[in-house]
């Protein structure tokens, strides 16, 4: 029987593992020792298709886990019983209603028996319509079926296994959401900064990095805080950022605002918009209290000719002319750059007007600017 000291050491190891998926293999190894098992796995399985994924394992060859995932898991005769039993209930091979079906199955004779894993001890950690999560222990006939004492030990451990599984799932979901959010920001043309309540930049997308690296009006210091070149603009930026980031008990959330940042290069100023974020968790980087958008009016609009063609049915040549006009070129300049005569440019523009249901260059440019711009 597991003594109190062993139990405490194990639970500490278990809860530490929720922060590191790979550490779960060590948890299973400890449990194999405590429950005298040959090997152990944590298995995710689709109750409908039988698709199986072993997310953690101990004392079992990786080739065997792959074989189980690809073949024996989906055809295992134990799957129908897993659907019937409740989460947290103990299940052994002795509880299988039709033992003959199990003993005569391909999974038992070609996988479990040759791997010296006749005897079974398992419980479901979670169950929903699309996934059953199970922790499984197996051992051979030499040690025999799991004893009543071992079942008692297992039942003592199960609540902690389930709790650790719930925490792990929540952390995983949070991480996936944070990754999807920051990945989306990477596609934006404008620079984006996520700033915590202490004014530190906790994330910037690629466009923002280009702006910060240029050190032309805005950059970040060694502590990760934004540095604005001009003193007056620095004060305005800091004040607005402070208002937006404030999260006191009785504070109303500031709606944000915009300002312009001058540039030592004398290029047109950056357009800055600062908005609040309700403590958005972005994973290991922390929590963002404000989001800052930085638009560079000097930067060309990188419209994709392929996207423009797909949206409006333009030919590649028509799309190139439309993009040139969006980027501020005159029809004359665009025709020269494309190597066309003015007559060809004018006739092509008329076709573009017809396909886009516009009749002026200003209307065409306005329409094109509404097409989403994403970076490769």
N, C-alpha and C positions, 0 to 999 in steps of 0.2 A: 504494500500500500504506500502511496506517496505521502511522505511526511510533510509537516508544515513548512519546514525550511526549504525543501525541494520545490514545494508548490509556490512559495513566494519568489524564489529565484526564477522559476519558469514564467510566472505571470509578468515579472519585470522584463524578461527577455521578449515575451510576446508583445507587450505594449510598445516596447522600443522598436519592434519590427514594423509597425504601421508606417513609420517614416522612411522605411527602406524595404522595398519589395524583395530584394535579393536576400535580406536577412531572414525572410520567412523560411528559407531552406534550413537555416540553423535551428529555427523553432521546431520544425518537423523532425529534425535529427534528435533534438532533446526529447520530444514526445515519443519517438521510436524507442529510445532508451527507457523512458518511464513506463511505457506500455508494452515493452518486450516485443516490438514489431520488426519485421524484416524491412519494410519500406513504408513510406507515407506520401500522399499527394494531396494537393488542393486542386479540385477539378471544377471548371465551369462547363456546363452542358446545356444545350438547347433542348428542352423537353419535347419539342415537336420533331425536329430533324435528327436529333441525336448527336449533332456536331459537338465534339469535345475539345477542350483546351485545358492542358495541365499547366497551371500558372505557378506552381511551386512543387518541389519534390525533394525527397531525401532517400538515399540508398537505392536508387533505381537508375539504370543506365538510360542515357538520353535517347538512344536508338529505340528502346522499349517504350519510352513515353511518346515518341513520334509515331510508333506503330499503333499504340493504343488510340492516339488522337485520330489517326487517319482511318483505322479499320475497326478495332475491337470496341472502342467507345460507342460509336453509333449503333452497333448491333448487340450491345450488352443486354442480357435479359434482366439486369438489375434496374434499368431505367424506368420501366413501368412502375416498379415499387417505390422508386424515389418520388414519383409524382403523388403517390398516395400518402406517404408519411409526412408528418409535420416538421417544421423547422425546429431544430434543437432536440429532436427525438433520436434515441440511439437505435441503430440498425445493425444486425449481424446476419451472417448467412443462415443461422438457425431460424430466423424470422421469415425466410422466403416461403410463401405458401406452397408452391410446387417445386420441391427440391429437385425432382427428376429433370424438370425442364432446365434448371440451372446446371446440374451436373452433366447433362448431355449437350449443353450449348457449345458452340464453337469458341466463344470467349473464354469459357472455363477450361476446356481441354487444350486449346492452342495457346492460351496466354496465362491465365491465372495458375493453372496447375504446373506448367513447365517453369514458371518463375517462382515456385515455392511460396505461393500466396493463396492457399486454399481457404484460409480463415479470414474473416472480414469484420471490421469494426468501423463504423462511419456515422456521421451526422450531417444534416443539411445546415449550412450557415445562413443561407438566404434562399428565397424562392420567389420568382415572379413568372408571368406568362412566357417570357422569352429566355430566362436563364435560371438554372439551378446551380448553386454553389455548394460543393460538398467537400468535406475533409475526410480522407479515407486512410485507414491503417490495415495492413495485411501481414500475415505470417504463415509459415508452413505447418505441415502436420506434426512435426517433431515437438512443437510447443503446444499444439492443440488449440481448441477454441478458446476465446477470451473468457477469463474467469469472472465470476460475480464481483470479486474485489476489483478487478481491472475495469469492469463496467461502471462501478461506483466511482472510481478515480476519474474515468472519462466524463461521467455526468457532472462531476465537480468542476472540470475544466471547461465544459461546453459554454456556459454563460460568458466566460472571458474570451473564448474563441469568437463567439458571435459579436460581442462588443468590439473587439479588435477589427473584425471584418467590416462592421458598420463604419467605424472611424476611417479605415483604409479606403472604403468606397467613397465617403464624403470628401476625403482629401484628393482622391483620384479625380472625382467629378469637378472639384474646384480647380485643380491643376489643368484639366482639359478645357474648362471654360476660360481660364486665364490665358492659356496658350492660343485658343481660337480667337480671343479678343485681340491680343497683341499681334498675332499673325495677320489679322484683318487690317490693323493700323499700318502694317508694313506696305500694303498695297496703295495707300493714299499718296497723292501727289504733294499735298501740303505737309509741312513738318508738323509732327505731333509730339508733345511732351506730356508725360503724366508726372504730376508733382505731389508729394505727400504733404501732410499738414505742417511740417517743419521747413517746407520750401525746397526740399531736395528732389532732384529729378530721379525718379525710379524707373522710368522707361522713356526711350525716344526711338522713333522709327528712322528708317534710312534717310528719308528726306530731311528730317530734323538734324541728323548727324552731319549731313553735308553743310547745313547752315551753321551749326555750331563750330564745325571744324574750320570754316572760312573766317571765323572771328571778325565778322563784319557787322558790328552792332550788338551782337548777343553771343555769349559763349557760356561755359560752365566752369566753376572753379574746382579746386581739389576736393572740396567738401560736397560737390555735386549740386551746388546752388547756381541759379542763373545769374550771370553778370551782364548788366546793360551798360553800353559805352557812355552815354550821356547821363550826367547826374540827374537832371530834371526828369528825364524819361525813366531812369532807374527808380526814382521815388514813386512815380505813377504806377509803374509795373509792380513794385513791391506792395504798394498799398492795395491795388486791385487783387493781387494774388492772396494777400492776407485776408481780405474780406471774403473772398470766395472759399478759402480753405478753413475758415473759422467753424468749429464744431462744438461750441459750448452748449450747455444744457438748455439755455434759454435763447440761444442765437437763432435768428431766422436765416435760412440759407440764402446767400446773396446770389442773384441771377447771373452775375458775371458782366463782362463788358469787353470793349475793344479799344485799342490804341495803336499808334504808329511808332515804329522805332527807326530812328535815323541811322544811317550807315556811314562810317568813315570813308568808304569808297566813293561816296556821293551818288551811288546808285539810288533808284527809287526806294523809299522806306519800306520795311517789312510791315505787313498788316497782321496785327496780333489780336486774337480773340481768346479770352479766358472764361471758362465755364466751370461750375462745380461738378464734382463727382461724389456720389454718396458712399464714400469709403470703399471704392471698387477694389476688390482683392485681385492682385495680379501675380499671385503665387509667391515664390521665394523672395521677390523683390520688395514685397510689402503691400501697403494700401495707398491708393491714389486719392487725394482729396480734390485735385483740380486737373483739368485738361487744358492745355495751351495749344492752339492752332497757329502756325506761322506760315503765312502766305507770302511768297516772293513774286512781286509783280513783274520782275525782270525775267522770270523763268518762263520759257516757252511752254505752251500747252501740248504735251506729248500725246496727242490723239493718235489712236491706232488706225491706220488706213484700213485694216481688216475689219475692225469694229464699225467704222464709218460705212464701209461698203455693205456690211451685213445689215446695218440699221436702216439704210436708205436706198439700198439697191444700186449703189454707185459702182462704176468700174474703178480699177486701181488708179487710172489717170485722173478720173473725176475726183476721187477721194484725196489725191495728192494736192490738187488745186484747192479744194475746200479747206484742207488743213493749213495750206499756205495763207489763205485769207484769214483764217482764225488767228494765226500767229502774227497778224498785223501787216502783212505784205499787201501792197496794192496789186491790182490785177496786172498792171504793166510789169511790176517787179517779179511777180509770180510767174508770168509767162516767160520772162528772160531766164529765171532760175530753172524752169522746166524745159527750156529750149524750144518753146512754142512761139508761133507768131501771135500777134495781138488778136487777129481774126479767130484763130483756133481757140485762144483763151476765152474770148467773148462767146463763141458758140458753145463751148464746153460749159461755161457758167450758166447759159440759158437752160441747158439740159439738167444741170444740178438744181436750178430753181424749180424746174418742172417736177423732178423726182422728190424734192423736199417740200413741195407746196409753199415755196417762198417766192418773193419777187424783188427783194432788195438784198444787197450784201450784208447790211446790218442785221436783217432778219435771219439770214443764213448763219451768220456768226453766232447770233444769240441762240439759235437752235442747236448748233454744234457744241456750244459750251455747256449744254444741258446733258450731253452724252457723258456717262460715267468714265472717269479717267483712272485707270489702275496701272501700277508699275509692274514690270516683269520681275 
